[in-house]
Every structure is written in C-alpha cells, then in structure tokens.
Amino acid sequence: MAFTLDLIRPGEGAATRRVLPDGSYLVGRGSACHVQLPYPDVSERHALLVLRGAKAQLEDLHSANGTYVNGAPADGIVELHPDSVVQIGDSMLRVARCDSVESVPSGNGQPQLQPRAAGSPAPRTTGVPPPGDIPDAAAIQAAAIRRQVKEQIQRELIARLDLKRLTVSGMDRGGLEQKASEKIHEIVEQVRANGKLPPGMDARRLEHEVFNEALRLGPLEDLLADDTVTEIMVNGPRQIYVERHGKLQPTDLEFLDDASVMAIVERIVAPIGRRIDESQPYVDARLADGSRVNAIIPPLSLTGPTLTIRKFAKRTLTADDFIRFGTWTHNAAEFLKACVILRKNIVVAGGTGSGKTTLLNVLSGFIPHAERIVTVEDAAELRLVQPHVVRLEARPPNIEGRGAVTIRDLVKNCLRMRPDRIIVGECRGGEALDMLQAMNTGHDGSLTTVHANSPRDVISRLETMVLMSGMELPSRAIREQIASAVDIIVHESRLSDGSRKVVAISEVTGLEGQNVVMQDIFSFRQSGVDEHGHVVGAFGPTGAVPTFFEQFRSRGLRMDPVIFDPGANRDISLEITGESA
C-alpha cells in the first residue's frame, strides 16, 4: 500500500508531491526528519506520520507551535482522511491513498500523479525514500510515551515540592536534591503500583532522568560524566551531538521541549551572575568544573535554544600527557619550558577547538612557583598550579546595559597589581594593544592566545586587533610593537583525523622594512594518511637556532644545541642551575 503526500507552502508556487509506502515518518525541520520542512515556524521534530494499510495517522511530538488538522489542534493520535488538511506552521499537508487519486505509471514503475487542475503546474514528485530511512515505528512510539510519562512526573513533582518555600527556609542544595529525589521515587512508585508505568520502562532509570531534568542538567549529566566526550552541542531540544576523539557523533538523547533547554541554560548562567533573555539572547559562561559554555536562544537561533559546552578534563594535563598524545615531542616541550623560564613572551595560536587554552595551561605550568601571576579571562577556565595566582574575570552589562567590565579594562588594571606574569586567556579585540604595551614595558614572560590559521597569520591578526582599539596608529608602528613584544608563536591545529598537534614553534626575530621576520624552530611535516584515516607525519627541529640561545647560559639554563639538529634522534633535557633553579 502506498500513499501520496502533497505539501503546499504559501508563496512557493506548485505543490510538492511524494509517494510514500507503509511506514513511519518524522516530520520537522531537522536533518534527520523524513519529511523535512526547513522553516523557522517548524520544530526540529514536529510530528510523526504513520501509514499502515488503509490508515494514515498523525501525532504531534510536543512541538512549539502545535499541529492542526482541519483547523483543530492535534491532541494525541489523529486519524487522517483524504479530505484532511494538516497545518504545520505555514505549511499545509494532505495525505491520500494512491488508489484514491488518478495515477499513471512512470518509467521506473512508481506512480506519478496527474496535475490537480487543467492549466495549473504539475506537483513536483520525489521518489520513495530508501527502506533504510524508514524508522522503527515502535521505537518512535516508545520514545513519545516516555516523554509523556516524564512530563507527568515532573508536573506532579512541582505540585508536591514547593521549591520556593524550601529555598526560603534555608535548605542547602544538597538537602534540596535529597528532598526532590525522595519525592520522585515516591511518585514513580505510585505510578508503578497503579499499573500506569508502561511495560519495559525501567523505573530506576526513569527516576534518574527526571531528577537530572528537574535539578541538574538533564540528559547532559551523563555526557558530562563521560570522560570520552570533549564537547557537547545541543541544537534545540531534539538534537544533541558530542565530540569524541576529535569526531562529531549524534546521540539518541533529547530534551522534552524548548522550555526544558531554557531551564538548563538558566541553571548554568544564574550562579555566575550572567543572564540570557530576549534583550540579551546569547551568553558565555562556565560550569563549576571550568568547562566553557556558550548559549544562544531565539530569536537569534532559528533551531531553538542552542547550547555548546567545551568540557575540561577532570585532571589537569601536563607536558608528559602531551608527549603521550603525540601533541608535541619531548625536545619541543623542553625548549618551550626554557622559553617560559627565560621570560619570553609567547602567543599560542590556532583555530577554534584546536586546544589553545589547554596548551596555554600546560605552558603556564612551567612558570616558577615564586612568581606572582595575574590571569585575565572572559570566562575563567585556566587551572594554574602555582600558589600565588590572582584570577580576574570580565563582567557583562547588567539588565540596564551598564556595569560591563571588559578584558581590556582588566588588562589595564592588572598592570597596577605588581604582576610578574600576565596571562590573558584570549586576545580578540582592542586588549591586544594593551597586552603588547605590557609586554614592552617590563612585563615580559606574558602569555596569551589568538585565533589564527598560521604563525604568519598571527602578525596580521594582532595588527587588526590593535586597530580595533580605536588608536589610529601607522602600520609600521604597530608592527614594530609586535616585533618587539612577541618572542615565540606556538601554533596548534586540529588535523583531519581529529587529533590536535603543535604544528609549528616559530621565533619572531625582528622587523625588516615593513615586514615582521620569523623563523620556524620546530615544525610538523605531514607525509600522508594511513589506512585507518590517521594522519602520518613527523614533528621535529628545522635546523634553525633561536637568536636568543646564548641567553640560556646567562640565566643558568643549560641546553645541548643538538636539540635543534634535524638529524639528531635523541631526547635532550633542560638543566636548570643558579637563579632559575
């Protein structure tokens, strides 16, 4: 048995007609939907269309704007007739059996429908979707039932648990979670005792999911506890992706609706004094463990509330971890350690998600413990192990648009805090000028990160950011500042196999004419890709010796120059004596 599905979108001309065999079809905006309506007024997974024998049934999947059949809201499972008109947003759908309309055979054996009226354009016809694309109806139905049960339990929990009264009474978070857990267990047990728990549904897992959605981060809790997950991407309530080993993977987890995602976002940003609403529809924040969070909501996000979490490892990574992961080599780590101790100004560069902040954290671990360090970040992420650290964090404007404290404000202020080292989490605007001036006025040994595609691109990026400060400086003056301030650029990249590697360690040697002169000290040379898709290559010295090599000895640092010999194949360790010990 086959059905036809006519889709009409006002203002888009002819209708689109599909021929569908028996099966179950997701209707919505998402890329995983079988009937895709890529419009902002359609939810990610809007409705479920089930075609069986002579029957066509439709169920709304808790969409934001609702589903209407013949002008009435679809409540539960609605049976469709040949004259039924389904409205989803501005889209109109009509479903009919193929034998109830006039059809003629096509060359490929599939029925093609005649035009609806003489002189009107024929409907565009798509083929039957591949059998592998038809989802299991029972699984989709079970997921819908599970969502309904969780919604009912949450409503009952809100009715029984007066959160406002418990908060005012002084109950701490631990006590609140304990009270909620007991109530959820009580409700689920009552549901099961009354025989209303659907067969095959695990009561304990149901309690766990409802508890996480009510008081924690919902389905994200399990992903945050998974050490293999490095990034979590929530694209609306029905689509959650994760990054594992540098590769994106979809998950089968989902939220109940847009309001559930919004509740999680509010739960994240409220404790750190941030806000998100229609007047401020995007925000940067952090979790308690330091994981970076970005959220953006409608009307800016057309897919619903969107949340991106970049997880931090539970254990602070070290230089040895980077050697084990293949991010760099022992000799490169020893050279950078010597540069940090020698108080060289270092810029860590790379693309989004390349691991710049993690690398900055590792480099900061080389700073001697006797020094005073001041960190400046938009959202505090760095984890320094030294005892004398002052952490500064930027502040967004309040609801009246006042009170903002920018990275640039904090960089200026930290110059008055007697820092031995200044670490700026990321330069992305006018603060680059203040950072360069700090590097040039006695605050050497500073570290920062910059978004750039190559070491050479760092120079032009810094020049552009200096101009963003509003100071109309000539190009040569800016380049002189950069050449004088920046000593080392470490470029990290995420390769095609998902691995993150340091691909270049370059020295800025000075200014010749209008150009900043650089030389690569270490570099990564890719030779190919193996049968498993892993990048094959070698990271090693280029043969160039840094111009400041003789300074190592004057600071009590001993390093064998063979470390810069491309032909040498042995690990060289840094020896520290005298004042640097």
N, C-alpha and C positions, 0 to 999 in steps of 0.2 A: 504494500500500500504506500502511495506517495501523496504528498500534499504540496500545494503551491503557497508561497508566502510573498504577498505584494507589500512593498514598502514605499510609502509616499512621504516626501519631505517638502513642506510648503516652500515654493520659490525655487525648487531644484528641477523643474521640468518633469520628464517622464518618470513613471514608477519603476522601481527595480523589482524584478520577479525572480524568486528562487524556487527550485524544485527540491523538496526535502523528503527523504524516506523516513520510515518509522524511526524514532529515536528521541533523545532528549537534547535540547539546545539551550545554551546560555545566551541571553540577550542583554547587551550592555555596551559600555564604552571601552571596556578593557580589551587588550590584545588577545586574551585567552578566550574571548567570547566567540561563539559560532555565528551569531547574528550580531555583527558589530555596528553600533550606532555612535560614531565618533563625535559626539556633540556634548557641550558642557552641561546641558539640562538632563543628561542621561547618566545614571550611576555606573560605577565600574562593573558591577554585576547587578543588573537591574531586575531581570525576571527570568523565569525558567519556563520554556515551552516544551511540552511533552506531546508527542504524536504517536498514538498507538491504535492500530486498526482503523476504525471509523471515527475515533475520538481525537479531539485536539483540546488540550488543557493548558492553562496558563497560571503561573503563581508569581506574585510579586515577592522579590527577595529583600524585603525591608529597604527599598530604595528611598532616596532622599525626597524625590518629587512625586513618588507614587506611580501606580499603573492604573489606567482607566479602561474599562470595557463598556462600550456603548454609553460613555459619559459617566458611569458609576465607578467608584474606586474598587479595585480588585481586592477582595478580602478573602484570604485563603486560596484554595484551588478553584478556578473558574473555568467552566466548560465553554469552549468557543464553537459557534455555529458559522455556516457560510456567510451569514449577513453580519457577523460580529465585527466591530471596528475597535481595535486596540490602540490606545494612545499612550505613548511613552515620550514625555516631553512634548516637542512639536512634531514628532514622528508618528505616522499612522500606519498600522499594520492590519492586514486582512489575511486570514488563513482559510483555505478551502481544499477539499479532496480533489485530486486530479480528475477523477471521473465525473466531477460535478461541473467542470468547465470544458469548453470546447478546446481540443488539442489536436495537433498534427505531429507525426513522428519526425524527428530530426535525423541527420545523418549519423549521429553517434548513438541512436537508439533511445535517447532521453526525450520526454515530451517537451515540446516548445509551445507556449500559449499564443493564441491569436491576439491581435490588438483588441483593446477594450471597446473602441468605437471607431467607426469609419473616419478617416482623416486625422485621428489622433496618433501620436508617436507610439510605436510598439514598446512594451516594457523591456528594460534590459534584463537579460536572463543569465544567471550564473549556474554552473553545474552543481551536481550533488556533492556535498563535502565528502572527503575520503572517510572510509569506515573508521580509521584510527582516530579521527577527530570527534567522533560521537562519544560523549561522556557516559559513564555508567549512571543510569537514572537512579538506581537505588542509593548510590553513594551521595549524589547531589541531594536526594530527598532526605537522607540521614543527616547531612550537614545542616539542612534547613531546620529539621526537627531539633537538632542540638542547639542551634541558635535560639529557637523559640523557648526551649526549656531554660537556657541560661538567662534570657531576658526576664522570664517569670521569676526565677530565683532572685535575680538582682532587684527587681521591684519589691519582692517580699522582704528582702534584706533591708532595703531603705525604709520600708514601713516599720520594721521591728527594731531597727538600730537607729536611734536618734544621735547621729554623728555630731550635730551642733551642741547638743546637751553634754555629750561625753567630752567634747573638746573644751567647753567652758568649765566643766568640772575639774579640769586639770589632769585628765588622764593622758599619759605619755603615748608615743606612737606604738611602743611595744604592747602596752595594755590595750590600746585600740585595736591592734591587729589580732590579739588574742580573743577579744570580745567578738570581733567580726567572724573569726574562724569558728568559734563555738556556735554562733547563730547560723552560719552557712551549713555546718554539719547538721544542726537541728532541722533546718528547712529541708535539706536533701533527704534526711531520714524519714521525715513526714511524707515527702513525695513518694519515696520508695514503699513505705508502709501502706499508702493508699493505692498502690499499684499503678501510679501515673508516670513512673520512670520508664522511658522506652526500653524495650528489650535490647540487650547488648551494650547498653551505655554504662561505663564504669563510673560508679558513684564517687569514688575517691578522686579520680581524675577530674570529674565534673566540679567537685569542691575546690580542687586546686586551681582550675581555670577561673571559676567565679571569684575566688579570693584574690587572685592576681589582677583581675579586671576591676575589682571594687577598690582595692587599696594599694596596689603596686602598679606595674607597667603592663598588665595584661599579658597577651601572648609573647611580648618581648622578653619577659622574665627568663624563659627557658633559653632564648637566644643569647641573652647577656651572660648566662651561666655556662654557655658552650664555649670552651677555650678555642675551638677551631674557627669560630666566627670572628672576623675582624671588623666587619662593617654591617650595619642593618639599615635597610632602606624601606620605608613604609610609603607606598604610593596610593594613598586612600585606604579605606577600611578593608578592601578585599584583596589587596596585592602587597605581599611582603617579600622582599628579596634580601639575600645575605651574600657577603663575600667570604669565601673560604679559599685559602691558599692562592689569593690573588684573582680568583674567578668568581663571577656572579652566578648565583643559583636561586631559582624560585623556591618558595616554601609553600606548604599547604596551610599555613596559619593565617588567620584573619581576625579582624575586629567585627563587632556587631554592626556598627554604623559609624557615620562621620562623628557623631557626638562622643562615641567611645574613644576615638583617636584624639579628639579635642581634650577630653578629660585627662588623658595620659600626658599630652603636651603641657596642660596647665599644671599637672602634678610635677613635671620636671622643672618648669621655669619659675614657679612660685617661690620655692625655698631660697633661690639666689637673687630674689628681688627683681626679676625680669617680668615682662608682661607680653601678651600676644592677644590682639583683638583686631577688629576691622580697621581701626586707625593705625595700628602697628602690626601688620599681618605677617611679619617674619621676625625671627629672633635667633640669636646664637646663645647657647647655654652649655652646661656641663652636668654630668651625673656626679653622684657622690664619689665615685672612684676615679674621676677625672676624665671620663670619656666625653668626647666632643659631640655636641648636639646642635643640629640646625633644624628649625621648623618653619614651614611656610603654609599659610592657610588661604582659603577663598577670601576675597575674590581674585587674589593673585594666582592661586593654584587652581587650575581647572579640573584636576583629578581628585579634589578633596584635600583634607589636611595631609600634608606630606612631611615626613619625619626622617631625618638621616642621622644615624648615630655611628660615630667612628670610635670603636672600642679601644681602650688602652689595656695592655697586657696586665694581668694581676701582679706579675713580677716585673720589676724594672729591668730592662735589658741592659746588657753590658757589652763591652768591646769584644769579649770572647764569644758571646752569643752571635754577634755579627759575623765573626770569623767562621763559626759553625754553620751559620745560614748561608755563607757564601756572599754576604753583602760586601765585604772587603777582605783584605788579607792581613796577616799579622804585621807585615812590614808597613802597610799603609796606616794601620792603627797606631803603631809606634811613632811614625812620622807625625801624625796629627796630634798625638799626645805631646810630643816635643814642641809642636807649634803652639798648643794651648799653654803649656808651661812657660814658653818664651814670650807669652802675651801678644801673640799675633792676632789681629782682627780677622775673624773667619765668618764668611757668609755661606750658609747652607742653601743650595738651590735645588729646584726640581719641580715637577708638575704636581697637580692635585693627586693626593693619595700615594705619592711616591715614598713617603716615610720621612719627610723633612724634620718634623717635630721629634720623632723618635731618635733620629740621628743627632739632633741638637741636644737632646737629653743625654745621649751617650758621650758626646764631646764635653758637655758641662761636667761630667763625672771626672774629667781629667784636671779640673781646676783644684789647686791646693786647698786643703781644708782651713788654712789660716786666713783666707781672704774673705772679704765681705762682698756678697753677691746680691744684686738687686735685679729681679725679673719683672718684666712688663709684658702683660698679655691681654688679649681681648677677652678670652675665657681661660682661666688658669688651668693649664694642662701639664706643665713641666713638673717633674719629680726629681728634685735635686737631693743628693745625699749629704751635702756639706752641712755643718751645724749653723753657719752664720748666713742665712738666706732671708731676704725681705721680698715678699711677693706682692706685686701690685697688679690690680685688675681694672680694666676700663669699665665705665658705667654708662648705660644708655640713658636717653632722656626720660623723664617721668611722664605721667599722663598729660601734663600740661606742656610738654615739649621742652622742659627746662632741666637743668641739673646734669647734663651729659658731661662726662669726663672722658676724653679721647686718649688714644695711645700716645699721641703727640704731647698732650698735657702731662702725661705721666713720665715720658722720657725727659721732658724739661725739668720736672720736679725731682727726678731721681738723681740729677746732676748735683743737687744740693744735699744729697744723703750720704756723701762720702763713700761712694761705691768703689771697690777695687775692680769689679767686673759688672758690666751691664749686659743683660741678656734680654733681647726683645723677641718675643715669640714669633712675630711675623711683621715685616715691613710691607705695607700695602698702600701707603699714601704719603702725605707730607711729613710724617715722622721720619722718613728716610733722611731728610736734610738734618734733622736734629741728631739722628744716630751717627751720621757721618761727621758732624761737628764734634760730637762727644769723642769719637774715635781719634779725631785730630787734635784734641785739646787735653791730652793726658789720660784719657780713659781707655787705654789700649787693652787688648785682651778681651774685647767685647765680641759677642756672638749674636747672630740673628739669622732669620730665614727669609727667602724671597722666592716667589713663583717665577720660574724661568725655564726655558727649554734647553739651554746650554750655558756653559760658563761665560761665553762671549755675550749671550743674551742678558746676563745679569747686569752688565755695564749699562746697556740701553734701558733696562727696566729701572735701575736706580736713577738714571738721568731723568726718566719720565716722572718718577715719583717725587724727585726733588722739585721739578716744575709744578707738581700738584700742590706744593706748599704755598704757592702764591708769590714766591720770590722770583722776580724776573732776572735770573742770572744768565750770563752768556754761557753757551755750551762748553767752551773751553774751561771756564772757571769751575763748572760742575764736574767735568772730567778730571781736572786737577785734584778736586776734593776726593773723588772716588779713588784715583790712583794713589793718593797719599794715605787714605784711610784704610782701604781694604788690602789685606795681605794675601789671604788664601780664599779660594772659592771651591767648595766641595759640592759636586753635582751628583744627585741621586736620581735614579729613574726606575719606573716600574716597567719591566720588559714584557714582551708579548706572551710569555708563559705565566705571567702573574708574579714572578719573582722581583724583588726590589734589590738593586745593586748600586753601589757607588761606581759611577762610570767615568768620573774624572776628578782629579785633585789638581787644581791649577793655581799658579802663583801670579799675582799682579806685580809686574816688575817696574812699571812706571808709565810715563807719557812721552810719546814721540810725535811731535807735530800736533795733530788733532786726535790722535788715536791712543787709546789705552793699550799698553803692550802686556801680553800674558804668555805664559809657557806652562804646558802640562807637565806635572811631575809624575803622576800616576794616571793611567787610563785603562779602560776596559775595551778590549777588541773582540767583537763577536765574530765567530768563524762559521756559524751555521745553527741548525736546529736538528736535534736527534729525532729518532722515530717516535718518541713519546711527546714531541712538541716542546721539549725543554731547550732553552737557549744554551748554546755551547760557545764558550769563549774563554779568554784569559785576561786577568787583571794584573797589571804589573807596572814597574817603572818604565819611563820613556827614555831614560838616559840623561835627562836634564837635571842639573843640580840646582837647588834653590839658591838665590843670590845671598840669602842670609845664613847660609850653612855655617860660616865661621862664627856666628853669634852663639851657636850652641855651646861651644867650648867656653866662651866668656861667661856664660850663665851656669857653668857646672854641669852641662849636659854632654854626654859622650855618645856619639853615634857613628858607626862604621860607614864611610861613604859608599861601600859596596851595596848599600841598600838602594842606591839609585842606578845600579848596573843592571840593564835588562838581561844580561847573560848569566848573572848570579842566580842561584836557586837555593838559597838558604835564608832562614829567618834571622833577622837582626833585632836585638833588643836594645832599648834605650837605657843607658846608665846615668843615674842622677846622683850628683855629689854637690857639696857646697851649699849655697844659698837656696838652690831649688829642691834640695832633699826634703 
